[in-house]
Amino acid sequence: MSDKETEKKRLWWHSRRGMLELDVLLVPFIENVYETLSAEDQARYRKLLTCEDADMFTWFMQKDRPTDPDVAYMVDMILNRVQPK
């Protein structure tokens, strides 16, 4: 298995949060979009995965906004994928 495949598998497991509301957003994103992202956006996604589940839940339910601009950018990208304007 290549390093790239190992990394994607690791990220897939980190994308599984155990909270259905997050899993239905993050797992399809890692499966279908992550590899098409720029290196900078991939780094933003990895940064998002370091956040607490409770914080991510409030961001994805649009009850609050991340203060970190990189994380906010990634939250918006994921939300726009499932809720195009």
N, C-alpha and C positions, 0 to 999 in steps of 0.2 A: 504494500500500500504506500502510495507516495505521501510526502509531507503535506501536500495540498489536500489530499483525501482525508488524511488523519485530522488535519485542522478543521475541515468542514464537518466531520463526524463529531469532533469535540464541541464545535459551535452548535451543532444540531442538539446535542444533549443539554447544553447551557440554555438553548432557546426553549426547551421544555421546562416550564416553570411550575407545573402542577396546579395552575390556576387556569381553568378553561378559557376565560376571557383573554388571557395572555397567550396561551398555547395556540388558539385559532388565528392569532395575528402573527406571532413570531415563527412558528414552525413552517407555515407556507412561505414566509418571507425568506427564511434560510434555504428552503428547498428550491424555490423558483427565482429568487431575485439576487441573493447575495453574490453569486459568482459573476453577475453582470455589473456589479458596482465597481466604481473606481477604488483604488487602494485607500484613498482618503475616506471614502464612504464606508468601506469595509472596516476601517479603524473606528469610525463613529459607531458602527453597529456593535463592534466588540466592546466599546465604551458603554453603550446602552446596556449590554448584558451584565455589567458590573453593578448596575443600580438595583435597589431593593424592589421586590415584587410589589409592595404596597404603593410605592411611588409610581412605578410603571402603570399600575392599575389606574391611579387617578389621572395620569397623563393620557392614557389611551381612552379613558372614559370622558376625557375633555373637561375634567373638574378642576384641573390645575395645569400649569406649564412648567417644564423643566427650566431651571435657572441657567444650566450649562447650554450654550448655544449649539454645540455639536450634538448633544442629546436631543435638544428641541428639534433640530433639523431632521434627525433620524425618526423621531416620533411622528413628525409631520409627513415624512416620506412614507412611512408604513400606513398611517391613517389615510393618506391620499390614494394609496394603492387599493384600499378597501372601500373608501368613500370619495370617489372622484368628484371634484367640484363642478 
